[in-house]
Amino acid sequence: MCTTCGCGIGQTLIAGHALKQPRKPGEVMRYRVHEVGAALAHPHTHQHGVLDGVLNGVLDFGAGAAGTHAPGISQSRMIKIERDILAKNNDYAAENRDYFSTHGIFALNLVSSPGSGKTTLLVKTIAALHGALPIAVIEGDQQTDNDAARIRAAGAPAVQINTGKGCHLDAYMVGQAMQPLHLQDHSLLLIENVGNLVCPASFDLGEAHKVVILSVTEGEDKPLKYPDMFRAADLMLLNKCDLLPYLEFDAGLAVDYARRINPKLKVIRISASSGEGMTEWLDWIAVGCRNVAHRRTESPA
């Protein structure tokens, strides 16, 4: 997990120490790949508590206090690293959130596994909302600007963030990407995170909501396998529902699993291809935009 190795927020972990890169206003930083080799130079000690607790052939390396494992790094050290990284990220997220609030921008963080249909859903959403309100998109991928090109072709401005070996977007990256977008007041910002159901759950980007997308071509038990993400989300889009007649996928069971993790999770069954659920999704966005605009008008000058 990223908060173990320290790849987040433009930092490099060498010998257990995070080297901060200077932040210059208006400068778009290139993020360095984390280098943990030096941190592992000391002899590795086995976590016998994990090995002694094998049950039904399962090795649970998430059972420790840190909830994760890194070779040669103690649980207490990992907890400190995680707190340091997330605290700095949360500072940047607070700056983003304040900007969104001040300007009446409704920002959504879309998260999912690769291939869930996020980009296609965004393209259809942009087409459906065309002219109704200003829309901008931040795209996150390890490499290429393919998705950003698709978004621009659909009629919305987009900035691509390439994370290299990084597996998620962080709040600093989003803050940098916002600048060339010149976000308009009372607009919608859609952030398509890197395809990953693990690390993005931990990183606040300043968004109003995390929206997790689960496609029916995946397993019903994804919420149980990746609980942190479904716990962090406010809305789940069950996507590609037009394929249900051709698949052995129990949609009701998938929703039940998701709500076992997060009882307050709102669920919309949707298909970007057939249009099923699109009206409900667009209405949900419209309500969010109105609420943000209303809070802005009520805020003291």
N, C-alpha and C positions, 0 to 999 in steps of 0.2 A: 504494500500500500504506500502511496506517495508520502504520507506523513511519517512513515518509517524511514524512508531513504532520503527525504528532504528535497525532492525535485520540484516542489512547488514554489511559487512566488519568486522566481528568478534567483534561486539560491542553489549553491553547489555544496554538497556535503562531502568534506574531505577529512578523514581521520576523526569523524564525529563532530566536526565543527561546520556551521553554516557560514559561508562567505557571502556577505550581502553585496549586491550590485548597487551602485549609486542610482538614485532616481532623479532624473532631470525632466522638468516640465516640458511636455510636448515631444519628448524623445520616445520613439518606439524601440524597445529593447529586444535584443535577441537572447533567448533563454539558453543557458548552458546545460548540457546533459550532466546529471549527477554522477559523481565519481566516488564510489564507495569502497574501492579496492583497498585504499590505505587504511580505512577504518576497520578492515577485517584482517589486518596483519597479525594481530595477536592470536594465540591459539584458540581454536573454537571449543566451546564447552557445550556439551549436549544438555538439552532441557529434559532431564530424566522424568520430571513430572508429566510431561506430554507423553513420553514413550511408555511410562508405567500405567498411564490411564487409557490405553487403547481399548476401545469398546467396539465390538462387531467390525473390526478391521478399519476403524476410523482413527486417524491421527489428527487431533484437534489442536492446531497451532494458533488458534484464535482464543484459546481458553484462558490465557494469561491476563494480567491486569491491563496490558496495553491493547488487548484484543487482536494482536498480530505478532509476527515473529520476524526477526532479521538476524542472520548468523553473526554471532559474536557481540551482539548488542543486548544489554540487559533490558528487562521490561521497564524498569524505572527510567532508564536513559531514553527508551523509545517514547515513553509518556511525555518526557520533557521536550523532546524533539517535536512531537506532535503539537503540544501546547504552544511552543514557540512559533511554529509554522502557521498554525491556524490563527493565532493571535494577530500576527502580521497581516495575514490574508483578510481577517475580519476588519482590520483598520481600513484597508482599501475598499472592502465591500461597503463599509459604512459611508465612505466618500461617494461611491457610486449611488448608493441608495438615497443619500441626501440630494444628489444631483437629479435623480429620477423624480423624487418628491417635489423638488423646487420647480421643475419644468413640466410636471404632470405627465411623465412618461411611464407607461405600463410595460414593465420588462418581465419577460418569461424566460426561464432556463429549461430548455427541452433536453431531456436525457433519455438514453435507451441503449440497448445493445446495437452493434452494427447490423444494418439490414432491416431495421424495424419499420422503415418507411418514413423517417423524420423529414428528409428533404422533399420527398414527393408531397407530403402533407403540408409543408411550408409553401411549396409552389401553389398548391390548390388554395391554401388560405390567403395568400397574397392576391391571387386572381379573384377570389370571392369578395375581398375587402377593397379592391381597387377603387380609389376615389373616395372611399368612406372615411379614411383617416390616413395620416402619414405612417409609413411602415419602413423600418430598417432592420437589417439582419446582420448578426455576427456569426460566422461559421467557424467551427473548430474541428480540425483534423490533424493527423500527424504529418501528412504531406499532401501536396497538390492543392489547387484552388478550383477543383471541378464543381464542388457544391456551390461555392460562391458564384461561379459563372452561371449555374442554373438559376440561382436566385435573381441575378441581375437580368437574365433573359426573361424572367417572369415579371419584371418591372419594378423591383425594389432595390435600393442601394444595399450593397453588402461588402463587408470586410472579412477577409479570410485570415484566421490565425492558424499558423502551422506550429504544432507543439514539438515536432521532432520525436524524440523518444518519450516525451511527456504524455501522460494518459488522461489529461483533463484540462479544462480551462480554469484559471484562477482569477480573482478579482482585479489584480493588477493588469493582466492581459486585457480584460474587458474594458478597463478604464482607458488603456491606450487605444484600443480599437474604436472607442466611442468618438475620439477626437476627429479622425478623418470623415466620420459619418455625418458630422454636423447635425445631430439629432434635433428634430423640431419639437416645440412645445406641444403637449397633448398628442403624443404619437405612441405607436406601438413598437417596442424593440423585442425581436425574437432572437434568442441566443441558442444556436444549435451546438450543444456540447459534443465533445469527442465521444464516439460510440464506446461506452464503457458503463457498466452498472455498479462499479465499485467506488473508485476514487472521487468522481464528481459529487457523490453524496455528501462528502465532508466539506466541500468548498462552497461557501456562500459567495455569490457574485454580486450581491446587492439587489437581486431580482425580487419581484413581488411573490412569485411562486415557482417552485420546481414542478414541471409537468413530465411525468414519466410515461413513455410510450412502450407498450407491450404488444407485439404482433401475435396473431394467432398461429403463425408459422413457428413460434417458439414453444416452450413447454409451459403447461399451466402452473408448474411449481416455481417459476422464476421468482415470484415474490418471496418464497420461503428460502430460496438459495441466496438471494441478494436483498436481505431485509432492510439494510440501512437506506438504500435508495428509495424503497417504497414507503419507508417510515418518514423520510425527509420530504416526500412529494405531497402536494395538495390535490393534484388531479392525475388520474391515470386515463390515458387514451388507449383503449383496446382496439388496435388498428388491424386493417386488412380483413375486416369481418365479412367482406364479400366472398372470402375463400372458405368460410366455415362449412358449407355443404360438401366440400371436397377433402376436409381434414378430420382427423380424429382428435379434435381439440374441444375440451369441455369449458366453454366460456364462463358458465356459472361457477365452476370450480376455481378458475383463475381469479375471478372477482372475489370469491370467498377467501382464497389464500391471501390476496392483497389486503383485504379488510381484517384478517386475523392480525396482520402486521400493523395496519393503520386503520382503525375503525372509522376515522373521520374522512378517509380518502373518498373523494368524488370520482365516479367512473363514468366515462362516456364511451359507448361502443361506436366505432367509426370506421369508415372506409374512404380513403382519398380517391379511390377508383370509382366506386358506385355513388358516392355522395352521402351514404348513410351516416347519420350522426353529425354531419357538417354544420347543419343549422344550430344544433345544440352547442357545438364547439364555438361557433362564431358568436352566439348569444352570450356564452360565458366570457369570451374576450370583451365583448361590448360592455358588459356589466363591470368588468375590471377596469376598463378604460374610463368609464363614467365615475367610478369610485375614486380613482386616482385624481381625476380632474376636479371632483367635488372637494376632496381633501386639500387640494392646492388652493382653491378659491377661499376655503375657510381658514387657511394658515395666515398668521399675521404677517404683514409686509416687512 
